[in-house]
Amino acid sequence: MNTCRRRELSRQDAALTALLPEARELVHSERQRVAGGLRETVLQQTTRVIRSAGAGNPDDVAAASRATLAGTATA
């Protein structure tokens, strides 16, 4: 491999290495954002199931539970 090519590869390696910390931080932030959204969704859907159970309607509890398991929201 010639010297010019080695220098170019070294430059590219340094550039990529410099980007890694920012990329890791962005990935971590995105994971935290997704986890927060999932957590909020689970809490909302759990509240719907509990509310339906408190109303004493087993059909609504079943529908809310199914919706929760299917990943869809019910009003």
ABEGO torsion letter per residue (X at the ends): XBAAAAAAAAAAAAAAAAAAAAAAAAAAAAAAAAAAAAAAAAAAAAAAAAAAAAAGBAAAAAAAAAAAAAGBBBX
